[in-house]
Amino acid sequence: MTKSQAIQHFGSISALAKAVGVTYEAVRQWAEVPELRQYQIERITAGALKADQKGAAA
C-alpha cells in the first residue's frame, strides 16, 4: 500500500496516525508506509488495504 492510499482510507494523516498509535509527525516523515505498519493497517482495515509482499515474485 502507498502512504497516500492509507491516508485516503482513513481520511486524514491525523486519523491514520491515531489508528496506528503514532504521532502526526511520524506519519508525515514516512517516505513509504513501514512494512510492519502495513501489516497493522491491513489488520485494522480487515484487509481493505493490503500490505506489500516484499518477497513475492513480480
Number of C-alpha atoms within 10 A of each C-alpha: 18 16 18 13 12 22 16 13 14 16 11 14 20 16 17 21 18 14 14 14 10 12 14 15 11 11 20 13 9 10 9 13 20 15 14 10 12 21 18 16 22 18 14 13 15 10 11 12 18 17 20 14 10 8 6 6 5 5
